[in-house]
C-alpha cells in the first residue's frame, strides 16, 4: 500500500504501526523514523499537491489539528486522491484515530494494541493533589497563544490529575495578554512553542508571573498521536515537583476589566503541527 502523510501526527502513528516504509510522500516537518524513502512535499499548510499526486499514493492522510488544513484537503480531493482526514479534540479521539488509521492500512490488531498500551501508560501517570493543579500550555510567545477548552491538552491534563487553566475558554487555542495569563491563575506553565528550534522558558519567566515553567517540545505535546506520552511524562514530573512543594497558590490580582482579547494571528506557513 502506498501512503502519503501530510501532518507529523499521522506520520508518527504510521511509524508506530510499523508501516513508515509504505509512505511515498510526506510533509517536511514529519520526523518519524523510517521515512527516508518518502518524497518531501512541503510544509503542512503549503503542500505541493502535484508532487503528492506524482507519488501515486493509494491513500492520503491529513489532520485538521493543523488550523487551515482544510484548504489543502480540498486541493488533494480535487486532484482525485483518496483521503483520510482526522480531527481529534481529545485523547479519546486520538486513540480512536490510531485505530481508524490501523484499520485503513490493514494493521487493526497492532493499532488496538498501540492504543490500549498508550491509554494505560497515560493513566499510570495520574497524580493525586490537594487540589487539581492549574496548568497553562503556551503554543506561542508573541503574541501569547495557549491551549483552550477544545484541545486534547484539556483531556490530557485531566488524565494527569490537573486541569487546563483555560478550560472555560472555548476554542482550541486563544491569544492572551499577560494580564489574562495572570487571571487564569496557573500553578504551572508549559512552554511548548510550535516550530521553535529551541524552547526558551526564561522568556516566560521574565514576565514576572512567579509561576514555574517547564519546556516540552512540540513533538511531545502538539501532535495528537503516540508521542503525547513524551509530553505527558514531562508534565507529570513537573506536577510531582509542585506536589512536593505543597502546591502553593499564587495570589493573582484580577485582570483589568475590559482587557481586550485581541485577534488570533494567522499561523505562519512554516510552523509544524500543534493544537494552535
TARA-V572886 format. One record per pair of residues at least 6 apart in sequence whose ideal C-beta (glycine too) atoms are under 6 Angstrom apart, sorted by the first residue. I is the first residue (numbers start at 0). J is the second residue. D is the distance in Angstrom with one decimal. If there is no record, write none. Layout:
i=<I;I>
j=<J;J>
d=<D;D>
This chain:
i=<0;0;0;1;1;1;2;2;2;2;3;3;3;3;4;4;4;4;5;5;5;5;6;6;6;6;7;7;7;7;7;8;8;8;8;8;9;9;10;10;10;11;11;11;11;12;12;12;13;14;14;14;15;15;16;16;16;18;19;19;19;20;22;22;23;23;23;24;24;24;24;24;24;25;25;26;27;27;27;28;38;40;40;40;40;41;42;43;44;44;45;46;48;48;48;52;58;59;59;59;60;61;61;61;62;63;64;64;65;66;66;72;75;76;83;85;87;87;87;88;89;89;90;90;90;93;93;94;94;97;97;97;98;98;101;101;117;120;121;121;124;124;124;125;125;126;126;128;128;128;129;131;131;132;132;132;132;132;133;133;133;133;133;134;134;134;135;135;135;135;135;136;136;136;136;136;137;137;138;138;138;138;138;139;140;142;143;144;144;145;145;146;146;146;147;147;147;147;147;148;148;148;149;149;150;150;151;152;153;153;156;156;159;161;164;164;165;171;172;172;174;174;176;177;178;178;179;181;182;182;184;185;186;187;187;188;188;188;189;189;190;190;190;190;190;191;191;191;191;193;193;193;193;193;194;194;198;200;200;203;204;209;213;215;215;217;218;219;219;219;220;221;222;266>
j=<21;57;104;23;56;57;21;22;56;58;24;51;56;59;10;22;25;60;26;43;46;61;43;62;65;272;28;29;222;271;272;62;222;223;224;272;60;62;25;29;31;31;224;225;226;97;100;224;19;31;32;33;113;225;101;106;109;104;31;33;34;33;34;37;37;54;56;37;38;40;51;54;56;34;37;43;39;41;42;271;54;46;47;50;51;47;269;65;67;268;268;71;74;75;78;78;81;75;80;82;83;68;72;84;85;86;223;272;272;266;275;84;82;82;103;96;93;96;223;149;151;154;151;154;155;151;223;114;118;110;113;114;110;114;107;110;225;228;158;231;159;231;235;159;160;160;238;160;242;246;246;161;162;161;186;187;238;241;162;164;184;185;186;156;161;187;145;164;183;185;188;145;146;152;189;191;145;190;144;172;193;273;275;192;202;174;175;172;174;165;175;152;172;274;165;168;170;172;173;166;168;169;170;171;171;274;223;163;163;166;162;163;235;238;183;185;183;274;274;275;261;263;258;206;254;258;254;251;253;254;251;210;241;211;237;203;210;212;213;215;198;200;203;212;214;215;217;220;221;217;221;270;273;275;270;271;214;212;214;212;212;249;237;230;233;273;226;226;229;230;230;273;272;275>
d=<5.3;5.3;6.0;4.9;4.8;4.9;4.9;4.9;5.7;5.6;4.0;5.2;3.9;4.3;4.4;5.5;5.0;4.9;5.1;5.9;5.6;4.5;5.3;4.3;5.6;5.1;5.0;4.6;5.4;5.8;4.9;5.6;3.9;5.1;4.1;5.7;4.2;5.8;5.9;3.6;4.5;5.0;4.1;5.8;5.3;5.6;5.3;4.8;5.6;3.7;5.8;5.6;5.6;4.5;5.7;4.6;5.4;5.5;5.9;3.0;5.6;5.6;5.7;4.5;5.8;4.3;5.8;5.9;4.9;5.0;4.9;3.9;6.0;5.5;4.2;4.8;5.0;5.9;5.3;3.7;5.4;5.5;4.8;4.4;5.2;4.8;5.3;5.0;5.2;5.4;5.2;5.0;4.8;5.8;5.4;5.0;5.3;5.4;5.0;4.7;5.1;5.9;5.2;5.0;4.5;4.1;5.4;6.0;5.0;5.7;5.5;5.5;5.6;5.8;5.6;4.7;4.6;5.4;4.3;5.4;5.5;4.2;5.6;4.4;5.5;6.0;4.2;4.4;5.9;5.2;5.7;4.6;4.9;5.6;4.9;2.2;5.8;5.5;5.2;5.7;5.7;5.5;4.2;5.9;5.0;4.3;5.4;5.9;5.7;6.0;5.8;5.5;4.6;4.5;4.4;6.0;5.7;5.6;5.7;4.2;5.7;5.0;5.0;5.3;4.9;4.8;5.5;4.3;5.8;4.1;5.0;6.0;4.3;4.9;4.5;5.9;5.0;5.7;4.8;5.9;5.3;5.5;5.3;5.8;5.6;4.9;4.5;5.4;5.4;5.8;5.7;3.9;5.5;5.2;4.6;4.3;4.9;5.6;4.9;5.3;5.9;5.5;5.8;5.0;5.0;4.3;5.2;5.9;4.3;5.4;6.0;5.2;5.4;6.0;4.2;4.4;5.8;5.4;5.8;5.2;4.7;5.2;5.9;5.5;4.2;5.3;5.5;5.1;5.9;3.7;4.9;5.5;5.9;5.5;5.8;5.6;5.3;4.8;5.7;5.4;5.2;4.7;5.6;5.7;4.6;4.7;5.5;4.5;6.0;5.3;5.9;4.8;4.1;5.9;3.7;5.1;3.9;4.1;4.9;4.8;5.5;5.9;4.2;4.5;4.9;5.5;5.8;5.4;3.4;3.7;3.4;3.1;5.5;5.8>
